[in-house]
Amino acid sequence: MRAGYFELFDWLEQSKPVQPREFFNRLRIAYGITHLIYVDVFSASRSAQVHRLHHTFSREQSAALASIGNEVLLPALKFVLSSVRPVDHATLRQQIPAADILFKQVSALGIPAEGISYPLLAPEARAAALVISIPLASEEIPLFLRSYGRDIQTLAALFHASMIEAERPPSISKDELRRITPREREVLRWAAAGKSYWEIAIILGITERTVRFFMSNARQKLDVVSNTQAIAEAVWRGLIPQS
C-alpha cells in the first residue's frame, strides 16, 4: 500500500482544486476503507455548525444518519474534534456513552462501526475531522493503525489543507469592515463568550431588542446567516478576540 500512498500524495499535490469524491474513491481503493466522512465546522462554546460536509454514504444512509438526534451525534463529534491524536471507534464508545448508541445505529445501516477518526488543524473558530470506517474486527484496528495510520493521517491533512486553500473569505472592503460599529463588536464578543441576548443586554445596559438589532446588523455586514458564523467570521478577521 506504500505505492498507493505515494500515488495519492502526488495526486493531492498536483490536483488543484481537489475534488472530495475523487479523493475518497482513491483512498478507499488504496486502504480498503468502506466509508469516509469529512466535516469542517464552526465551533462555538455551545454548538457546532457544519461549514463543509462530504461523505460516501448512499442517499438512504445519509437520510437515516441525518435523523439521529444531536444528543447522540454532538458528544461524539466534539470528542473527536477536541482530540489531539487519532481516535479509534472502540475508544470513542468507551469514553462517550452516546457513541455506543450511534454506532449501533450505524451498524444497522450496513456501515462498519469500526474505524478511526482523524482530527485536523483548522483556522480559528473552526474544527475539522476525517472519519473512516473499515470492515475489520476491533482487535484488528491497532494493527491497521500501526501499518497505515500515519499514511492516512498525512493524506487527510493534505486534503484538508487543499480544501482550506481553495476557500476564499467573502470579499469585504476595509470601508465595509469599519462600518461594523464598536457596539456591534461588543455584542459579537459577548455572544462568542456564550452569553444569551438577555445576558448581553444586562451587561451592556441596553434592551434585548437592541442586542438583536446589533447582531442582525453584524450578520448582514459579515455576509453570514447565523450568529455562529458571524462569531467565526469576526474572530477570523480579527474583529474580536478568540473566546
ZIPERA-V235006 format. One record per residue. N is the residue number from 1. PHI is phi in radians with two decimals (NA if undefined). PSI is psi in radians with two decimals (* if undefined). Layout:
BEGIN
N|PHI|PSI ; N|PHI|PSI
END
This chain:
BEGIN
1|NA|-0.16 ; 2|-1.10|-0.63 ; 3|-1.09|-0.70 ; 4|-1.11|-0.62 ; 5|-1.10|-0.86 ; 6|-1.16|-0.61 ; 7|-1.11|-0.76 ; 8|-1.18|-0.69 ; 9|-1.02|-0.86 ; 10|-1.12|-0.70 ; 11|-1.10|-0.74 ; 12|-1.11|-0.66 ; 13|-1.24|-0.51 ; 14|-1.68|-0.35 ; 15|-1.67|1.91 ; 16|-2.33|2.06 ; 17|-1.42|2.73 ; 18|-1.35|2.35 ; 19|-1.63|2.07 ; 20|-0.95|-0.77 ; 21|-1.08|-0.72 ; 22|-1.15|-0.74 ; 23|-1.06|-0.79 ; 24|-1.06|-0.77 ; 25|-1.08|-0.74 ; 26|-1.16|-0.71 ; 27|-1.18|-0.67 ; 28|-1.08|-0.77 ; 29|-1.17|-0.75 ; 30|-1.19|-0.58 ; 31|-2.18|0.19 ; 32|1.14|0.58 ; 33|-1.47|2.44 ; 34|-1.47|-0.91 ; 35|-2.45|2.72 ; 36|-2.35|2.62 ; 37|-2.33|2.30 ; 38|-2.04|2.16 ; 39|-2.28|2.36 ; 40|-2.26|2.11 ; 41|-2.18|2.70 ; 42|-1.43|2.15 ; 43|-1.89|2.10 ; 44|-2.06|3.05 ; 45|-1.08|-0.51 ; 46|-2.14|0.13 ; 47|-2.74|3.02 ; 48|-2.52|1.98 ; 49|-1.86|2.24 ; 50|-1.16|2.23 ; 51|-1.71|-0.82 ; 52|-2.42|2.47 ; 53|-2.53|2.16 ; 54|-2.31|2.51 ; 55|-2.72|3.07 ; 56|-2.00|0.25 ; 57|-1.32|2.73 ; 58|-1.25|2.94 ; 59|-1.07|-0.69 ; 60|-1.18|-0.77 ; 61|-1.10|-0.74 ; 62|-1.07|-0.76 ; 63|-1.12|-0.71 ; 64|-1.16|-0.71 ; 65|-1.16|-0.65 ; 66|-1.14|-0.42 ; 67|-1.42|-0.17 ; 68|-1.22|2.33 ; 69|-1.19|2.71 ; 70|-1.09|-0.48 ; 71|-1.14|-0.35 ; 72|-1.66|-0.76 ; 73|-1.29|-0.81 ; 74|-1.10|-0.77 ; 75|-1.03|-0.72 ; 76|-1.18|-0.75 ; 77|-1.10|-0.80 ; 78|-1.14|-0.60 ; 79|-1.09|-0.79 ; 80|-1.14|-0.82 ; 81|-1.14|-0.48 ; 82|-1.60|-0.06 ; 83|-1.35|2.74 ; 84|-1.89|0.00 ; 85|-2.51|2.86 ; 86|-0.98|2.53 ; 87|-2.04|2.04 ; 88|-1.38|2.65 ; 89|-1.27|-0.38 ; 90|-1.15|-0.73 ; 91|-1.15|-0.69 ; 92|-1.06|-0.72 ; 93|-1.15|-0.61 ; 94|-1.23|-0.66 ; 95|-1.47|-0.59 ; 96|-2.14|1.85 ; 97|-0.95|-0.66 ; 98|-1.12|-0.44 ; 99|-1.14|-0.53 ; 100|-1.13|-0.70 ; 101|-1.11|-0.76 ; 102|-1.03|-0.86 ; 103|-1.26|-0.45 ; 104|-1.16|-0.71 ; 105|-1.22|-0.63 ; 106|-1.07|-0.80 ; 107|-1.07|-0.65 ; 108|-1.13|-0.35 ; 109|-1.59|0.10 ; 110|1.41|0.32 ; 111|-1.82|2.22 ; 112|-0.99|2.29 ; 113|-1.34|-0.47 ; 114|-1.35|2.53 ; 115|2.95|-2.87 ; 116|-2.48|2.44 ; 117|-1.96|2.25 ; 118|-1.89|1.88 ; 119|-1.19|2.53 ; 120|-2.22|2.50 ; 121|-1.09|2.47 ; 122|-2.48|2.82 ; 123|-1.04|2.88 ; 124|-0.94|2.48 ; 125|1.22|0.19 ; 126|-2.20|2.81 ; 127|-2.62|2.63 ; 128|-2.59|2.81 ; 129|-2.77|2.66 ; 130|-1.99|2.18 ; 131|-1.98|2.27 ; 132|-2.13|2.48 ; 133|-1.97|2.42 ; 134|-2.27|2.38 ; 135|-1.37|1.11 ; 136|-2.24|2.77 ; 137|-1.30|2.72 ; 138|-1.01|-0.61 ; 139|-1.26|-0.23 ; 140|-1.56|-0.24 ; 141|-1.10|-0.77 ; 142|-1.00|-0.68 ; 143|-1.18|-0.69 ; 144|-1.06|-0.80 ; 145|-1.06|-0.75 ; 146|-1.12|-0.63 ; 147|-1.45|-0.70 ; 148|-2.25|-0.10 ; 149|-1.02|-0.76 ; 150|-1.12|-0.71 ; 151|-1.08|-0.83 ; 152|-1.15|-0.67 ; 153|-1.10|-0.73 ; 154|-1.12|-0.78 ; 155|-1.14|-0.68 ; 156|-1.09|-0.74 ; 157|-1.13|-0.70 ; 158|-1.15|-0.73 ; 159|-1.09|-0.79 ; 160|-1.09|-0.74 ; 161|-1.07|-0.70 ; 162|-1.12|-0.66 ; 163|-1.15|-0.72 ; 164|-1.19|-0.74 ; 165|-1.12|-0.53 ; 166|-1.36|-0.21 ; 167|-1.55|2.38 ; 168|-2.15|2.24 ; 169|-1.12|2.66 ; 170|-0.94|2.43 ; 171|-1.32|1.88 ; 172|-2.14|2.16 ; 173|-1.27|2.86 ; 174|-1.06|-0.64 ; 175|-1.11|-0.71 ; 176|-1.18|-0.69 ; 177|-1.13|-0.65 ; 178|-1.15|-0.40 ; 179|-1.21|-0.28 ; 180|-1.29|1.91 ; 181|-1.29|2.80 ; 182|-0.96|-0.67 ; 183|-1.15|-0.71 ; 184|-1.13|-0.65 ; 185|-1.15|-0.67 ; 186|-1.07|-0.78 ; 187|-1.09|-0.76 ; 188|-1.06|-0.72 ; 189|-1.13|-0.75 ; 190|-1.24|-0.59 ; 191|-1.13|-0.67 ; 192|-1.11|-0.49 ; 193|-1.43|0.03 ; 194|1.60|0.20 ; 195|-1.41|2.52 ; 196|-1.37|2.94 ; 197|-0.98|-0.77 ; 198|-1.08|-0.76 ; 199|-1.14|-0.70 ; 200|-1.11|-0.70 ; 201|-1.05|-0.74 ; 202|-1.13|-0.79 ; 203|-1.09|-0.76 ; 204|-1.58|-0.12 ; 205|1.23|0.62 ; 206|-2.27|3.06 ; 207|-1.42|2.75 ; 208|-1.10|-0.61 ; 209|-1.08|-0.67 ; 210|-1.18|-0.67 ; 211|-1.03|-0.80 ; 212|-1.07|-0.67 ; 213|-1.10|-0.82 ; 214|-1.10|-0.72 ; 215|-1.18|-0.68 ; 216|-1.08|-0.74 ; 217|-1.08|-0.76 ; 218|-1.11|-0.74 ; 219|-1.06|-0.76 ; 220|-1.12|-0.77 ; 221|-1.20|-0.54 ; 222|-1.55|-0.05 ; 223|1.07|0.84 ; 224|-2.27|2.98 ; 225|-1.99|-0.18 ; 226|-2.32|2.80 ; 227|-1.12|-0.67 ; 228|-1.05|-0.78 ; 229|-1.16|-0.66 ; 230|-1.09|-0.75 ; 231|-1.11|-0.79 ; 232|-1.07|-0.77 ; 233|-1.11|-0.73 ; 234|-1.12|-0.70 ; 235|-1.16|-0.80 ; 236|-1.03|-0.67 ; 237|-1.55|0.04 ; 238|1.33|0.31 ; 239|-1.34|-0.52 ; 240|-2.39|2.71 ; 241|-1.25|2.72 ; 242|-1.17|2.31 ; 243|-1.20|*
END
